[in-house]
Amino acid sequence: TALAVPDEDNCMVVYSSTQVPETCQVVIAKCLGVPEHNVRVISRRVGGGFGGKAFRSVP
């Protein structure tokens, strides 16, 4: 889950529940074709990992 908000400094501020904000910053910057310093990822403390969100587990 994420929310992306452009700001007045030509940057993208992304609020996400990720545990790896640095990796998200790199990937988002590549997808948008902007320098990494123009992407800010803000992740609140969530208390740990509670299972994957991107893929479904298959037995």
PDB file of N, CA, C, O and CB in Angstrom:
ATOM      1  N   THR A   1       0.846  -1.171   0.000  1.00  0.00           N
ATOM      2  CA  THR A   1       0.000   0.000   0.000  1.00  0.00           C
ATOM      3  C   THR A   1       0.891   1.232   0.000  1.00  0.00           C
ATOM      4  O   THR A   1       1.855   1.319   0.760  1.00  0.00           O
ATOM      5  CB  THR A   1      -0.962  -0.001   1.215  1.00  0.00           C
ATOM      6  N   ALA A   2       0.554   2.179  -0.862  1.00  0.00           N
ATOM      7  CA  ALA A   2       1.367   3.394  -0.940  1.00  0.00           C
ATOM      8  C   ALA A   2       0.526   4.562  -1.439  1.00  0.00           C
ATOM      9  O   ALA A   2      -0.500   4.383  -2.095  1.00  0.00           O
ATOM     10  CB  ALA A   2       2.583   3.179  -1.863  1.00  0.00           C
ATOM     11  N   LEU A   3       0.993   5.758  -1.107  1.00  0.00           N
ATOM     12  CA  LEU A   3       0.394   6.999  -1.585  1.00  0.00           C
ATOM     13  C   LEU A   3       1.528   7.874  -2.087  1.00  0.00           C
ATOM     14  O   LEU A   3       2.479   8.134  -1.349  1.00  0.00           O
ATOM     15  CB  LEU A   3      -0.441   7.721  -0.459  1.00  0.00           C
ATOM     16  N   ALA A   4       1.445   8.333  -3.330  1.00  0.00           N
ATOM     17  CA  ALA A   4       2.482   9.189  -3.911  1.00  0.00           C
ATOM     18  C   ALA A   4       1.918  10.584  -4.129  1.00  0.00           C
ATOM     19  O   ALA A   4       0.841  10.748  -4.701  1.00  0.00           O
ATOM     20  CB  ALA A   4       3.014   8.598  -5.247  1.00  0.00           C
ATOM     21  N   VAL A   5       2.664  11.595  -3.663  1.00  0.00           N
ATOM     22  CA  VAL A   5       2.220  12.979  -3.750  1.00  0.00           C
ATOM     23  C   VAL A   5       3.350  13.832  -4.324  1.00  0.00           C
ATOM     24  O   VAL A   5       4.420  13.916  -3.722  1.00  0.00           O
ATOM     25  CB  VAL A   5       1.775  13.510  -2.358  1.00  0.00           C
ATOM     26  N   PRO A   6       3.129  14.468  -5.480  1.00  0.00           N
ATOM     27  CA  PRO A   6       4.159  15.379  -5.991  1.00  0.00           C
ATOM     28  C   PRO A   6       4.184  16.640  -5.134  1.00  0.00           C
ATOM     29  O   PRO A   6       3.139  17.115  -4.688  1.00  0.00           O
ATOM     30  CB  PRO A   6       3.899  15.736  -7.489  1.00  0.00           C
ATOM     31  N   ASP A   7       5.386  17.183  -4.903  1.00  0.00           N
ATOM     32  CA  ASP A   7       5.466  18.416  -4.129  1.00  0.00           C
ATOM     33  C   ASP A   7       5.922  19.580  -4.997  1.00  0.00           C
ATOM     34  O   ASP A   7       6.190  19.407  -6.186  1.00  0.00           O
ATOM     35  CB  ASP A   7       6.413  18.242  -2.947  1.00  0.00           C
ATOM     36  N   GLU A   8       6.008  20.748  -4.410  1.00  0.00           N
ATOM     37  CA  GLU A   8       6.313  21.967  -5.163  1.00  0.00           C
ATOM     38  C   GLU A   8       7.772  22.056  -5.592  1.00  0.00           C
ATOM     39  O   GLU A   8       8.121  22.929  -6.387  1.00  0.00           O
ATOM     40  CB  GLU A   8       5.963  23.175  -4.337  1.00  0.00           C
ATOM     41  N   ASP A   9       8.632  21.174  -5.086  1.00  0.00           N
ATOM     42  CA  ASP A   9      10.052  21.181  -5.445  1.00  0.00           C
ATOM     43  C   ASP A   9      10.378  20.190  -6.552  1.00  0.00           C
ATOM     44  O   ASP A   9      11.538  19.818  -6.726  1.00  0.00           O
ATOM     45  CB  ASP A   9      10.894  20.874  -4.229  1.00  0.00           C
ATOM     46  N   ASN A  10       9.359  19.753  -7.309  1.00  0.00           N
ATOM     47  CA  ASN A  10       9.537  18.792  -8.397  1.00  0.00           C
ATOM     48  C   ASN A  10      10.015  17.436  -7.874  1.00  0.00           C
ATOM     49  O   ASN A  10      10.751  16.723  -8.556  1.00  0.00           O
ATOM     50  CB  ASN A  10      10.534  19.338  -9.424  1.00  0.00           C
ATOM     51  N   CYS A  11       9.594  17.091  -6.671  1.00  0.00           N
ATOM     52  CA  CYS A  11       9.934  15.804  -6.070  1.00  0.00           C
ATOM     53  C   CYS A  11       8.659  14.992  -5.872  1.00  0.00           C
ATOM     54  O   CYS A  11       7.558  15.542  -5.831  1.00  0.00           O
ATOM     55  CB  CYS A  11      10.681  15.998  -4.720  1.00  0.00           C
ATOM     56  N   MET A  12       8.820  13.682  -5.749  1.00  0.00           N
ATOM     57  CA  MET A  12       7.704  12.795  -5.461  1.00  0.00           C
ATOM     58  C   MET A  12       7.887  12.281  -4.040  1.00  0.00           C
ATOM     59  O   MET A  12       8.922  11.705  -3.707  1.00  0.00           O
ATOM     60  CB  MET A  12       7.619  11.614  -6.496  1.00  0.00           C
ATOM     61  N   VAL A  13       6.886  12.492  -3.214  1.00  0.00           N
ATOM     62  CA  VAL A  13       6.915  12.006  -1.839  1.00  0.00           C
ATOM     63  C   VAL A  13       6.003  10.788  -1.782  1.00  0.00           C
ATOM     64  O   VAL A  13       4.818  10.872  -2.105  1.00  0.00           O
ATOM     65  CB  VAL A  13       6.466  13.120  -0.810  1.00  0.00           C
ATOM     66  N   VAL A  14       6.566   9.655  -1.368  1.00  0.00           N
ATOM     67  CA  VAL A  14       5.824   8.398  -1.348  1.00  0.00           C
ATOM     68  C   VAL A  14       5.700   7.922   0.095  1.00  0.00           C
ATOM     69  O   VAL A  14       6.703   7.733   0.784  1.00  0.00           O
ATOM     70  CB  VAL A  14       6.521   7.318  -2.232  1.00  0.00           C
ATOM     71  N   TYR A  15       4.471   7.731   0.543  1.00  0.00           N
ATOM     72  CA  TYR A  15       4.197   7.177   1.863  1.00  0.00           C
ATOM     73  C   TYR A  15       3.877   5.703   1.652  1.00  0.00           C
ATOM     74  O   TYR A  15       2.942   5.369   0.925  1.00  0.00           O
ATOM     75  CB  TYR A  15       3.013   7.938   2.594  1.00  0.00           C
ATOM     76  N   SER A  16       4.647   4.819   2.285  1.00  0.00           N
ATOM     77  CA  SER A  16       4.494   3.391   2.031  1.00  0.00           C
ATOM     78  C   SER A  16       4.724   2.588   3.301  1.00  0.00           C
ATOM     79  O   SER A  16       5.410   3.041   4.217  1.00  0.00           O
ATOM     80  CB  SER A  16       5.457   2.935   0.938  1.00  0.00           C
ATOM     81  N   SER A  17       4.149   1.399   3.348  1.00  0.00           N
ATOM     82  CA  SER A  17       4.349   0.508   4.491  1.00  0.00           C
ATOM     83  C   SER A  17       5.522  -0.442   4.256  1.00  0.00           C
ATOM     84  O   SER A  17       5.586  -1.509   4.865  1.00  0.00           O
ATOM     85  CB  SER A  17       3.073  -0.293   4.769  1.00  0.00           C
ATOM     86  N   THR A  18       6.431  -0.068   3.394  1.00  0.00           N
ATOM     87  CA  THR A  18       7.563  -0.921   3.043  1.00  0.00           C
ATOM     88  C   THR A  18       8.579  -1.057   4.171  1.00  0.00           C
ATOM     89  O   THR A  18       8.691  -0.186   5.033  1.00  0.00           O
ATOM     90  CB  THR A  18       8.244  -0.380   1.820  1.00  0.00           C
ATOM     91  N   GLN A  19       9.314  -2.163   4.148  1.00  0.00           N
ATOM     92  CA  GLN A  19      10.423  -2.348   5.080  1.00  0.00           C
ATOM     93  C   GLN A  19      11.745  -1.967   4.430  1.00  0.00           C
ATOM     94  O   GLN A  19      12.779  -1.959   5.099  1.00  0.00           O
ATOM     95  CB  GLN A  19      10.475  -3.798   5.572  1.00  0.00           C
ATOM     96  N   VAL A  20      11.733  -1.654   3.145  1.00  0.00           N
ATOM     97  CA  VAL A  20      12.959  -1.308   2.412  1.00  0.00           C
ATOM     98  C   VAL A  20      12.764  -0.003   1.633  1.00  0.00           C
ATOM     99  O   VAL A  20      12.691  -0.022   0.404  1.00  0.00           O
ATOM    100  CB  VAL A  20      13.361  -2.457   1.445  1.00  0.00           C
ATOM    101  N   PRO A  21      12.678   1.132   2.342  1.00  0.00           N
ATOM    102  CA  PRO A  21      12.428   2.400   1.657  1.00  0.00           C
ATOM    103  C   PRO A  21      13.524   2.786   0.670  1.00  0.00           C
ATOM    104  O   PRO A  21      13.248   3.443  -0.333  1.00  0.00           O
ATOM    105  CB  PRO A  21      12.268   3.494   2.668  1.00  0.00           C
ATOM    106  N   GLU A  22      14.766   2.385   0.942  1.00  0.00           N
ATOM    107  CA  GLU A  22      15.860   2.731   0.029  1.00  0.00           C
ATOM    108  C   GLU A  22      15.677   2.049  -1.320  1.00  0.00           C
ATOM    109  O   GLU A  22      15.880   2.670  -2.363  1.00  0.00           O
ATOM    110  CB  GLU A  22      17.215   2.338   0.639  1.00  0.00           C
ATOM    111  N   THR A  23      15.297   0.782  -1.305  1.00  0.00           N
ATOM    112  CA  THR A  23      15.057   0.052  -2.551  1.00  0.00           C
ATOM    113  C   THR A  23      13.875   0.648  -3.297  1.00  0.00           C
ATOM    114  O   THR A  23      13.922   0.793  -4.519  1.00  0.00           O
ATOM    115  CB  THR A  23      14.809  -1.439  -2.268  1.00  0.00           C
ATOM    116  N   CYS A  24      12.824   0.991  -2.581  1.00  0.00           N
ATOM    117  CA  CYS A  24      11.662   1.620  -3.220  1.00  0.00           C
ATOM    118  C   CYS A  24      12.053   2.928  -3.883  1.00  0.00           C
ATOM    119  O   CYS A  24      11.590   3.225  -4.985  1.00  0.00           O
ATOM    120  CB  CYS A  24      10.545   1.866  -2.195  1.00  0.00           C
ATOM    121  N   GLN A  25      12.895   3.709  -3.233  1.00  0.00           N
ATOM    122  CA  GLN A  25      13.338   4.986  -3.790  1.00  0.00           C
ATOM    123  C   GLN A  25      14.042   4.766  -5.128  1.00  0.00           C
ATOM    124  O   GLN A  25      13.775   5.482  -6.093  1.00  0.00           O
ATOM    125  CB  GLN A  25      14.276   5.713  -2.802  1.00  0.00           C
ATOM    126  N   VAL A  26      14.934   3.786  -5.192  1.00  0.00           N
ATOM    127  CA  VAL A  26      15.677   3.495  -6.419  1.00  0.00           C
ATOM    128  C   VAL A  26      14.732   3.056  -7.535  1.00  0.00           C
ATOM    129  O   VAL A  26      14.829   3.546  -8.661  1.00  0.00           O
ATOM    130  CB  VAL A  26      16.735   2.407  -6.162  1.00  0.00           C
ATOM    131  N   VAL A  27      13.821   2.140  -7.229  1.00  0.00           N
ATOM    132  CA  VAL A  27      12.903   1.610  -8.242  1.00  0.00           C
ATOM    133  C   VAL A  27      11.949   2.689  -8.736  1.00  0.00           C
ATOM    134  O   VAL A  27      11.717   2.802  -9.940  1.00  0.00           O
ATOM    135  CB  VAL A  27      12.107   0.428  -7.677  1.00  0.00           C
ATOM    136  N   ILE A  28      11.398   3.477  -7.833  1.00  0.00           N
ATOM    137  CA  ILE A  28      10.465   4.541  -8.225  1.00  0.00           C
ATOM    138  C   ILE A  28      11.168   5.571  -9.093  1.00  0.00           C
ATOM    139  O   ILE A  28      10.613   6.021 -10.095  1.00  0.00           O
ATOM    140  CB  ILE A  28       9.858   5.220  -6.982  1.00  0.00           C
ATOM    141  N   ALA A  29      12.381   5.948  -8.719  1.00  0.00           N
ATOM    142  CA  ALA A  29      13.143   6.919  -9.515  1.00  0.00           C
ATOM    143  C   ALA A  29      13.388   6.396 -10.928  1.00  0.00           C
ATOM    144  O   ALA A  29      13.248   7.139 -11.899  1.00  0.00           O
ATOM    145  CB  ALA A  29      14.486   7.241  -8.832  1.00  0.00           C
ATOM    146  N   LYS A  30      13.755   5.113 -11.045  1.00  0.00           N
ATOM    147  CA  LYS A  30      13.973   4.525 -12.372  1.00  0.00           C
ATOM    148  C   LYS A  30      12.687   4.519 -13.188  1.00  0.00           C
ATOM    149  O   LYS A  30      12.704   4.857 -14.372  1.00  0.00           O
ATOM    150  CB  LYS A  30      14.517   3.095 -12.242  1.00  0.00           C
ATOM    151  N   CYS A  31      11.582   4.143 -12.574  1.00  0.00           N
ATOM    152  CA  CYS A  31      10.293   4.100 -13.282  1.00  0.00           C
ATOM    153  C   CYS A  31       9.860   5.481 -13.758  1.00  0.00           C
ATOM    154  O   CYS A  31       9.296   5.618 -14.843  1.00  0.00           O
ATOM    155  CB  CYS A  31       9.213   3.507 -12.378  1.00  0.00           C
ATOM    156  N   LEU A  32      10.121   6.496 -12.955  1.00  0.00           N
ATOM    157  CA  LEU A  32       9.717   7.858 -13.310  1.00  0.00           C
ATOM    158  C   LEU A  32      10.747   8.564 -14.179  1.00  0.00           C
ATOM    159  O   LEU A  32      10.459   9.610 -14.760  1.00  0.00           O
ATOM    160  CB  LEU A  32       9.473   8.668 -12.058  1.00  0.00           C
ATOM    161  N   GLY A  33      11.953   7.995 -14.272  1.00  0.00           N
ATOM    162  CA  GLY A  33      13.014   8.626 -15.057  1.00  0.00           C
ATOM    163  C   GLY A  33      13.534   9.903 -14.428  1.00  0.00           C
ATOM    164  O   GLY A  33      13.876  10.859 -15.124  1.00  0.00           O
ATOM    165  N   VAL A  34      13.590   9.909 -13.101  1.00  0.00           N
ATOM    166  CA  VAL A  34      14.086  11.084 -12.373  1.00  0.00           C
ATOM    167  C   VAL A  34      15.243  10.657 -11.472  1.00  0.00           C
ATOM    168  O   VAL A  34      15.379   9.470 -11.177  1.00  0.00           O
ATOM    169  CB  VAL A  34      12.944  11.752 -11.531  1.00  0.00           C
ATOM    170  N   PRO A  35      16.082  11.601 -11.028  1.00  0.00           N
ATOM    171  CA  PRO A  35      17.160  11.256 -10.097  1.00  0.00           C
ATOM    172  C   PRO A  35      16.592  10.766  -8.760  1.00  0.00           C
ATOM    173  O   PRO A  35      15.502  11.164  -8.349  1.00  0.00           O
ATOM    174  CB  PRO A  35      18.083  12.473  -9.869  1.00  0.00           C
ATOM    175  N   GLU A  36      17.344   9.906  -8.102  1.00  0.00           N
ATOM    176  CA  GLU A  36      16.892   9.356  -6.822  1.00  0.00           C
ATOM    177  C   GLU A  36      16.634  10.439  -5.783  1.00  0.00           C
ATOM    178  O   GLU A  36      15.745  10.285  -4.945  1.00  0.00           O
ATOM    179  CB  GLU A  36      17.915   8.376  -6.288  1.00  0.00           C
ATOM    180  N   HIS A  37      17.395  11.535  -5.821  1.00  0.00           N
ATOM    181  CA  HIS A  37      17.186  12.584  -4.814  1.00  0.00           C
ATOM    182  C   HIS A  37      15.868  13.336  -5.025  1.00  0.00           C
ATOM    183  O   HIS A  37      15.491  14.161  -4.193  1.00  0.00           O
ATOM    184  CB  HIS A  37      18.349  13.571  -4.841  1.00  0.00           C
ATOM    185  N   ASN A  38      15.167  13.061  -6.127  1.00  0.00           N
ATOM    186  CA  ASN A  38      13.852  13.666  -6.358  1.00  0.00           C
ATOM    187  C   ASN A  38      12.712  12.770  -5.881  1.00  0.00           C
ATOM    188  O   ASN A  38      11.540  13.084  -6.091  1.00  0.00           O
ATOM    189  CB  ASN A  38      13.673  13.976  -7.834  1.00  0.00           C
ATOM    190  N   VAL A  39      13.056  11.664  -5.245  1.00  0.00           N
ATOM    191  CA  VAL A  39      12.046  10.749  -4.700  1.00  0.00           C
ATOM    192  C   VAL A  39      12.316  10.584  -3.212  1.00  0.00           C
ATOM    193  O   VAL A  39      13.425  10.241  -2.802  1.00  0.00           O
ATOM    194  CB  VAL A  39      12.068   9.356  -5.436  1.00  0.00           C
ATOM    195  N   ARG A  40      11.295  10.832  -2.415  1.00  0.00           N
ATOM    196  CA  ARG A  40      11.412  10.669  -0.962  1.00  0.00           C
ATOM    197  C   ARG A  40      10.405   9.617  -0.519  1.00  0.00           C
ATOM    198  O   ARG A  40       9.208   9.767  -0.762  1.00  0.00           O
ATOM    199  CB  ARG A  40      11.173  12.029  -0.209  1.00  0.00           C
ATOM    200  N   VAL A  41      10.871   8.565   0.122  1.00  0.00           N
ATOM    201  CA  VAL A  41       9.985   7.502   0.597  1.00  0.00           C
ATOM    202  C   VAL A  41       9.898   7.595   2.114  1.00  0.00           C
ATOM    203  O   VAL A  41      10.912   7.564   2.811  1.00  0.00           O
ATOM    204  CB  VAL A  41      10.493   6.089   0.148  1.00  0.00           C
ATOM    205  N   ILE A  42       8.685   7.707   2.607  1.00  0.00           N
ATOM    206  CA  ILE A  42       8.446   7.804   4.045  1.00  0.00           C
ATOM    207  C   ILE A  42       7.733   6.536   4.489  1.00  0.00           C
ATOM    208  O   ILE A  42       6.660   6.201   3.987  1.00  0.00           O
ATOM    209  CB  ILE A  42       7.607   9.081   4.404  1.00  0.00           C
ATOM    210  N   SER A  43       8.344   5.840   5.435  1.00  0.00           N
ATOM    211  CA  SER A  43       7.782   4.594   5.940  1.00  0.00           C
ATOM    212  C   SER A  43       7.671   4.687   7.457  1.00  0.00           C
ATOM    213  O   SER A  43       8.666   4.916   8.144  1.00  0.00           O
ATOM    214  CB  SER A  43       8.650   3.372   5.518  1.00  0.00           C
ATOM    215  N   ARG A  44       6.496   4.515   7.960  1.00  0.00           N
ATOM    216  CA  ARG A  44       6.285   4.536   9.410  1.00  0.00           C
ATOM    217  C   ARG A  44       6.735   3.211  10.006  1.00  0.00           C
ATOM    218  O   ARG A  44       6.778   2.190   9.319  1.00  0.00           O
ATOM    219  CB  ARG A  44       4.794   4.809   9.754  1.00  0.00           C
ATOM    220  N   ARG A  45       7.064   3.239  11.271  1.00  0.00           N
ATOM    221  CA  ARG A  45       7.398   1.986  11.950  1.00  0.00           C
ATOM    222  C   ARG A  45       6.140   1.136  12.038  1.00  0.00           C
ATOM    223  O   ARG A  45       5.100   1.597  12.508  1.00  0.00           O
ATOM    224  CB  ARG A  45       7.996   2.248  13.371  1.00  0.00           C
ATOM    225  N   VAL A  46       6.243  -0.096  11.586  1.00  0.00           N
ATOM    226  CA  VAL A  46       5.065  -0.957  11.583  1.00  0.00           C
ATOM    227  C   VAL A  46       5.195  -2.144  12.526  1.00  0.00           C
ATOM    228  O   VAL A  46       4.225  -2.877  12.716  1.00  0.00           O
ATOM    229  CB  VAL A  46       4.801  -1.451  10.191  1.00  0.00           C
ATOM    230  N   GLY A  47       6.355  -2.353  13.116  1.00  0.00           N
ATOM    231  CA  GLY A  47       6.486  -3.393  14.113  1.00  0.00           C
ATOM    232  C   GLY A  47       7.011  -4.729  13.620  1.00  0.00           C
ATOM    233  O   GLY A  47       7.131  -5.659  14.417  1.00  0.00           O
ATOM    234  N   GLY A  48       7.324  -4.861  12.356  1.00  0.00           N
ATOM    235  CA  GLY A  48       7.891  -6.116  11.867  1.00  0.00           C
ATOM    236  C   GLY A  48       7.221  -6.588  10.598  1.00  0.00           C
ATOM    237  O   GLY A  48       6.335  -5.925  10.060  1.00  0.00           O
ATOM    238  N   GLY A  49       7.656  -7.745  10.128  1.00  0.00           N
ATOM    239  CA  GLY A  49       7.115  -8.304   8.885  1.00  0.00           C
ATOM    240  C   GLY A  49       5.911  -9.180   9.176  1.00  0.00           C
ATOM    241  O   GLY A  49       5.939 -10.012  10.083  1.00  0.00           O
ATOM    242  N   PHE A  50       4.875  -8.989   8.415  1.00  0.00           N
ATOM    243  CA  PHE A  50       3.645  -9.744   8.624  1.00  0.00           C
ATOM    244  C   PHE A  50       3.238 -10.493   7.364  1.00  0.00           C
ATOM    245  O   PHE A  50       2.049 -10.682   7.107  1.00  0.00           O
ATOM    246  CB  PHE A  50       2.521  -8.815   9.066  1.00  0.00           C
ATOM    247  N   GLY A  51       4.225 -10.921   6.576  1.00  0.00           N
ATOM    248  CA  GLY A  51       3.918 -11.658   5.355  1.00  0.00           C
ATOM    249  C   GLY A  51       4.006 -10.770   4.137  1.00  0.00           C
ATOM    250  O   GLY A  51       3.939  -9.544   4.228  1.00  0.00           O
ATOM    251  N   GLY A  52       4.156 -11.412   2.997  1.00  0.00           N
ATOM    252  CA  GLY A  52       4.312 -10.680   1.747  1.00  0.00           C
ATOM    253  C   GLY A  52       3.025 -10.053   1.261  1.00  0.00           C
ATOM    254  O   GLY A  52       1.931 -10.546   1.538  1.00  0.00           O
ATOM    255  N   LYS A  53       3.171  -8.950   0.527  1.00  0.00           N
ATOM    256  CA  LYS A  53       2.019  -8.279  -0.064  1.00  0.00           C
ATOM    257  C   LYS A  53       2.043  -8.375  -1.583  1.00  0.00           C
ATOM    258  O   LYS A  53       1.006  -8.240  -2.232  1.00  0.00           O
ATOM    259  CB  LYS A  53       1.979  -6.819   0.368  1.00  0.00           C
ATOM    260  N   ALA A  54       3.232  -8.608  -2.154  1.00  0.00           N
ATOM    261  CA  ALA A  54       3.368  -8.564  -3.603  1.00  0.00           C
ATOM    262  C   ALA A  54       2.973  -9.877  -4.267  1.00  0.00           C
ATOM    263  O   ALA A  54       2.432  -9.871  -5.373  1.00  0.00           O
ATOM    264  CB  ALA A  54       4.785  -8.215  -3.972  1.00  0.00           C
ATOM    265  N   PHE A  55       3.234 -10.993  -3.612  1.00  0.00           N
ATOM    266  CA  PHE A  55       2.982 -12.289  -4.231  1.00  0.00           C
ATOM    267  C   PHE A  55       2.153 -13.162  -3.312  1.00  0.00           C
ATOM    268  O   PHE A  55       2.221 -13.054  -2.088  1.00  0.00           O
ATOM    269  CB  PHE A  55       4.297 -12.988  -4.582  1.00  0.00           C
ATOM    270  N   ARG A  56       1.384 -14.010  -3.919  1.00  0.00           N
ATOM    271  CA  ARG A  56       0.595 -14.959  -3.171  1.00  0.00           C
ATOM    272  C   ARG A  56       1.419 -16.204  -2.888  1.00  0.00           C
ATOM    273  O   ARG A  56       2.135 -16.684  -3.766  1.00  0.00           O
ATOM    274  CB  ARG A  56      -0.684 -15.314  -3.928  1.00  0.00           C
ATOM    275  N   SER A  57       1.330 -16.721  -1.704  1.00  0.00           N
ATOM    276  CA  SER A  57       2.043 -17.954  -1.372  1.00  0.00           C
ATOM    277  C   SER A  57       1.350 -19.136  -2.031  1.00  0.00           C
ATOM    278  O   SER A  57       0.126 -19.257  -2.006  1.00  0.00           O
ATOM    279  CB  SER A  57       2.122 -18.154   0.162  1.00  0.00           C
ATOM    280  N   VAL A  58       2.159 -19.998  -2.618  1.00  0.00           N
ATOM    281  CA  VAL A  58       1.620 -21.196  -3.264  1.00  0.00           C
ATOM    282  C   VAL A  58       2.244 -22.404  -2.584  1.00  0.00           C
ATOM    283  O   VAL A  58       3.469 -22.507  -2.505  1.00  0.00           O
ATOM    284  CB  VAL A  58       1.905 -21.201  -4.814  1.00  0.00           C
ATOM    285  N   PRO A  59       1.408 -23.329  -2.089  1.00  0.00           N
ATOM    286  CA  PRO A  59       1.967 -24.501  -1.392  1.00  0.00           C
ATOM    287  C   PRO A  59       2.757 -25.408  -2.319  1.00  0.00           C
ATOM    288  O   PRO A  59       3.285 -26.430  -1.881  1.00  0.00           O
ATOM    289  CB  PRO A  59       0.855 -25.301  -0.739  1.00  0.00           C
TER     290      PRO A  59
END
